[in-house]
Amino acid sequence: MENAPVIHIAARMFRPGEEDRYNDFLEKWYFQAYVPMIAQNPGFQGAGRYRILNETPDYPKYMMIFYFTNLAAFRNYDQSSEAVGIREATGANFPTSDFRWFVQYQVVNSWENEPERPLKDTKTEFAPVIHMEGFILSLEEEKKYDDWFATKGHRMYLRLLINGECATRIERCRVVRPGPIYPLYMTLFSFGSIKGFVDWEKNREVATIQEDIKSTFPTAHSWHVQYELTKSWRK
């Protein structure tokens, strides 16, 4: 797993009135100066800023996703002067904000729907809309979920991709450092548009999968949220 692609997710929560000032901070300094600097780090592939489709207090309104070739590349970035500097600058300018998410996932499997081409493992790329789905489970349930995905979920989702049912990519990821608020496994679904996700949610087979998950893991606390890409950078 050391050479698996890494997705770093970062999101802050703000008090009322702070968010507009934070967005100005991002536009005037973060996007113009910081992102070009971190793009020089070996192994950095790109970054994207996403905004939630349906606002809820359960999830951050905005999040950043950074893409790295592997775990070593992320660790080099995280210890770099650029990364340390932006954390210090953000903390100094927004002392009452705090990280809601600061977590890394390694891509275990990635499947893509490409017309007239077989499904294959593929690197992480940007998507106009992403759906994040994961479950916070007990240790016993985590093993059970892993087995469920390997024996049932894997085949169900791939069948939907093969049939061209709205999603363009499915990535299964495992958290690098387990924590109480992060799912051990998370699945990212990529869509070319909001309509693609809406059609996916209406699909009868997707509904069957969701019902099967709920009945198999009735006490699981889930991540189930959608974000739309607002800005992206590719090295």
C-alpha positions in Angstrom: 0.0 0.0 0.0 3.0 2.3 0.3 2.9 3.1 -3.4 -0.9 3.6 -3.5 -2.2 7.0 -4.6 -3.1 9.2 -1.6 -6.1 11.6 -1.3 -5.7 14.3 1.4 -9.0 15.9 2.6 -9.0 19.2 4.5 -12.0 21.2 5.7 -12.5 23.9 8.3 -15.5 25.0 10.2 -16.1 28.8 10.8 -18.2 30.9 13.0 -20.9 33.1 11.3 -19.4 36.0 9.4 -15.9 34.4 9.0 -16.5 32.4 5.9 -16.6 35.4 3.5 -13.4 36.7 4.9 -11.8 33.3 4.5 -12.9 33.0 0.9 -11.2 36.4 0.2 -8.1 35.1 2.0 -8.1 32.1 -0.3 -8.6 34.0 -3.5 -6.0 36.7 -2.7 -3.2 34.6 -1.3 -3.9 30.9 -1.0 -4.8 30.2 -4.6 -2.4 32.7 -6.2 0.7 32.0 -4.1 0.4 28.9 -2.0 -0.9 26.4 -4.5 1.7 27.2 -7.1 4.4 26.7 -4.4 3.2 23.3 -3.3 2.8 22.2 -6.9 6.7 22.1 -6.9 6.6 19.3 -4.4 7.6 15.9 -5.9 4.6 13.6 -6.0 2.0 16.4 -5.9 -0.5 15.7 -8.6 -3.2 18.4 -8.1 -5.8 20.0 -5.8 -9.4 20.8 -6.0 -11.8 22.9 -4.0 -15.3 21.6 -3.6 -18.6 23.1 -2.3 -21.3 21.0 -0.7 -24.4 20.6 -2.9 -26.9 20.6 0.0 -25.8 22.5 3.1 -26.1 20.8 6.4 -24.4 21.4 9.8 -23.2 17.8 9.7 -20.7 18.5 7.0 -18.3 21.4 6.1 -19.5 23.8 3.4 -16.2 23.7 1.6 -13.4 21.2 1.4 -10.0 20.9 -0.3 -8.8 17.7 -1.8 -5.1 17.2 -2.6 -3.8 14.3 -4.7 -0.4 12.7 -4.3 1.3 9.8 -6.0 1.9 7.9 -2.7 2.1 8.2 1.1 5.8 9.3 1.0 4.9 12.2 -1.3 2.2 13.4 1.0 4.4 13.2 4.1 7.1 15.2 2.3 4.5 17.9 1.5 3.0 17.9 5.0 6.4 18.5 6.5 7.4 21.2 4.0 7.8 24.8 4.8 4.9 25.7 2.5 2.5 23.4 4.3 3.6 24.5 7.8 3.4 28.2 6.6 -0.1 28.0 5.3 -1.4 26.2 8.5 0.3 28.9 10.7 -1.1 31.8 8.5 -4.6 30.4 8.5 -4.5 29.8 12.2 -3.3 33.4 12.8 -5.9 35.0 10.6 -8.8 32.7 11.7 -8.1 31.7 15.3 -11.6 30.6 16.0 -11.8 28.2 13.1 -10.8 24.6 13.4 -10.2 21.6 11.2 -13.3 19.5 10.8 -11.5 17.1 8.5 -7.8 16.6 8.1 -7.4 13.1 6.9 -5.6 11.0 4.3 -6.9 8.0 2.4 -5.0 5.6 0.2 -6.8 4.4 -3.0 -7.2 0.7 -2.7 -9.1 0.2 -6.0 -10.2 2.5 -8.7 -12.5 1.6 -11.6 -13.5 3.8 -14.5 -16.3 3.8 -17.0 -14.8 4.4 -20.4 -16.9 3.7 -23.5 -15.7 0.8 -25.6 -12.8 0.1 -23.2 -12.6 -2.5 -20.3 -12.6 -1.3 -16.7 -9.2 -0.9 -15.3 -7.3 0.6 -12.3 -6.8 4.3 -12.8 -5.3 7.2 -11.0 -7.4 9.7 -9.2 -8.6 12.6 -11.3 -10.9 15.5 -10.8 -14.7 15.2 -11.1 -17.3 17.9 -11.4 -19.4 16.2 -8.7 -18.3 13.6 -6.1 -20.3 11.6 -3.7 -18.6 10.5 -0.6 -19.8 7.4 1.2 -18.4 5.7 4.2 -19.4 4.0 7.5 -18.0 4.4 11.0 -18.2 0.9 12.4 -17.0 -1.2 15.3 -13.9 -3.3 14.7 -16.1 -6.4 14.2 -18.4 -4.6 11.8 -15.4 -3.2 9.8 -14.3 -6.7 9.0 -17.8 -7.6 8.1 -18.1 -4.5 5.8 -14.8 -5.4 4.1 -16.1 -8.8 3.4 -19.5 -7.4 2.2 -17.8 -5.1 -0.3 -15.4 -7.8 -1.5 -18.2 -10.3 -2.1 -21.3 -8.2 -3.0 -20.7 -4.4 -3.2 -17.8 -4.7 -5.5 -19.8 -6.7 -8.1 -22.9 -4.5 -7.7 -21.1 -1.2 -8.3 -19.0 -2.5 -11.2 -22.2 -3.8 -12.8 -23.6 -0.3 -12.7 -20.4 1.1 -14.3 -20.4 -1.4 -17.0 -24.1 -0.6 -17.8 -23.2 3.1 -18.0 -25.4 4.1 -15.1 -24.5 7.8 -14.5 -21.2 7.4 -12.4 -18.0 7.7 -14.3 -15.6 6.4 -11.7 -15.6 4.5 -8.4 -12.7 4.6 -6.0 -12.4 2.6 -2.8 -10.1 4.1 -0.2 -8.7 3.2 3.2 -7.8 5.7 5.9 -4.1 6.1 6.7 -4.7 6.9 10.4 -7.9 5.6 11.8 -9.8 8.0 14.0 -13.2 8.1 15.7 -14.8 10.5 13.1 -13.4 9.0 9.9 -14.6 5.8 8.2 -12.0 3.1 7.9 -13.1 2.7 4.3 -14.6 5.3 2.1 -15.9 5.1 -1.5 -15.8 8.1 -3.8 -18.2 8.2 -6.7 -17.4 10.6 -9.6 -20.1 12.1 -11.8 -19.9 14.4 -14.8 -22.8 16.6 -13.5 -25.3 17.1 -10.8 -27.9 15.4 -13.0 -25.7 12.4 -13.2 -25.7 12.0 -9.4 -29.5 12.6 -9.2 -30.1 9.9 -11.8 -27.7 7.6 -9.9 -29.7 8.1 -6.6 -32.9 7.3 -8.5 -31.5 4.1 -9.9 -33.4 1.0 -8.6 -30.2 -1.1 -8.3 -28.5 1.7 -6.3 -31.5 1.8 -4.0 -31.2 -2.0 -3.5 -27.5 -1.6 -2.6 -28.3 1.1 0.0 -31.1 -1.1 1.5 -28.8 -4.0 1.7 -26.1 -1.9 3.5 -28.7 -0.5 6.0 -30.1 -4.0 6.8 -26.6 -5.5 7.2 -25.2 -2.6 9.3 -28.2 -1.1 11.0 -26.2 0.8 13.7 -23.5 2.3 11.3 -23.0 6.0 11.3 -22.5 7.0 7.7 -20.9 9.6 5.6 -23.3 10.4 2.7 -22.6 13.7 1.1 -22.0 15.3 -2.3 -19.7 18.1 -3.3 -19.3 20.1 -6.5 -15.9 21.2 -7.9 -15.4 25.0 -7.9 -11.7 25.3 -8.6 -8.9 22.9 -9.5 -5.2 22.8 -10.2 -3.3 20.1 -12.0 0.5 19.9 -11.9 
